[in-house]
Amino acid sequence: AKAIYYPAMLLAFTGVAGIGYGLITPLGAVFGNSSSLEAGKYLVVGGLIIGGIGLVLGKVSNSYLDSSIELYNKNNGNESAFKVKLVPTEKGGLALAFAF
């Protein structure tokens, strides 16, 4: 599932770049290029669409397990092999404990 995640983030980045360029492009109309004003609108709309698709794909693909070890543990009813917990200390404080 992570195979979809990274291209999705690339799509989202491309969409944001399109939005940014589309917002800056109308400044060219001030310097005499009137066609850049129309192009800016399309770049912003296209950037919103592409960025939205990228974010949705990223959210969907990130909810799947991407490791064979995670899939094996899920099928056996076991939890992940790596755990991080806060545990009490002898003096009454808290400590961060790692288990592998």
ZIGIVEN-V131899 format. One record per pair of residues at least 4 apart in sequence whose C-alpha atoms are under 8 Angstrom apart, sorted by the first residue. I is the first residue (numbers start at 1). J is the second residue. D is the distance in whole Angstrom. If there is no record, write none. Layout:
# ZIGIVEN-V131899
I|J|D, I|J|D
This chain:
# ZIGIVEN-V131899
1|5|7, 1|61|5, 1|62|7, 1|64|6, 1|65|7, 1|66|5, 2|6|7, 2|61|6, 2|62|7, 2|66|6, 3|7|7, 4|8|6, 4|57|7, 4|58|7, 4|61|6, 5|9|6, 5|57|7, 5|58|5, 5|61|6, 5|62|6, 6|10|6, 6|58|8, 7|11|6, 7|54|8, 8|12|6, 8|53|8, 8|54|4, 8|55|7, 8|57|6, 8|58|5, 9|13|6, 9|54|6, 9|55|7, 9|58|6, 10|14|6, 10|54|7, 11|15|6, 11|50|6, 11|51|6, 11|53|7, 11|54|5, 11|55|8, 12|16|6, 12|50|7, 12|51|4, 12|52|7, 12|53|7, 12|54|4, 12|55|6, 13|17|6, 13|51|7, 14|18|6, 14|47|7, 14|50|7, 14|51|7, 15|19|6, 15|46|7, 15|47|4, 15|48|6, 15|49|7, 15|50|5, 15|51|4, 15|52|8, 15|54|8, 16|20|6, 16|47|6, 16|48|7, 16|51|6, 17|21|6, 17|47|7, 18|22|6, 18|43|6, 18|44|6, 18|46|7, 18|47|5, 19|23|6, 19|43|6, 19|44|4, 19|45|7, 19|46|8, 19|47|5, 19|48|7, 20|24|6, 20|44|7, 21|25|6, 21|40|7, 21|43|7, 21|44|8, 22|26|7, 22|39|7, 22|40|4, 22|41|6, 22|42|7, 22|43|5, 22|44|5, 23|40|6, 23|41|8, 23|44|7, 24|28|8, 24|40|8, 25|29|8, 25|36|6, 25|37|7, 25|39|8, 25|40|5, 26|30|7, 26|36|6, 26|37|4, 26|38|8, 26|39|8, 26|40|6, 27|31|7, 27|37|8, 28|32|7, 28|33|6, 28|34|7, 28|36|6, 28|37|7, 29|33|5, 29|34|5, 29|35|7, 29|36|6, 29|37|6, 30|34|8, 33|37|8, 34|38|8, 35|39|6, 36|40|6, 37|41|7, 38|42|7, 39|43|6, 40|44|6, 41|45|6, 42|46|6, 43|47|6, 44|48|6, 45|49|6, 46|50|6, 47|51|6, 48|52|6, 49|53|6, 50|54|6, 51|55|6, 52|56|6, 53|57|6, 54|58|6, 55|59|6, 56|60|6, 57|61|6, 58|62|6, 59|63|7, 60|64|8, 65|70|6, 65|71|7, 66|70|7, 66|71|8, 67|71|6, 68|72|6, 69|73|6, 70|74|6, 70|80|7, 71|75|6, 72|76|6, 73|77|6, 73|78|5, 73|79|6, 73|80|7, 74|78|6, 74|79|7, 81|99|8, 81|100|6, 82|98|7, 82|99|6, 82|100|5, 83|98|6, 83|99|5, 83|100|7, 84|96|7, 84|97|6, 84|98|5, 84|99|6, 85|96|6, 85|97|5, 85|98|7, 86|94|6, 86|95|6, 86|96|5, 86|97|6, 87|94|6, 87|95|5, 87|96|6, 87|97|7, 88|92|6, 88|93|6, 88|94|5, 88|95|6, 89|93|5, 89|94|6, 89|95|6
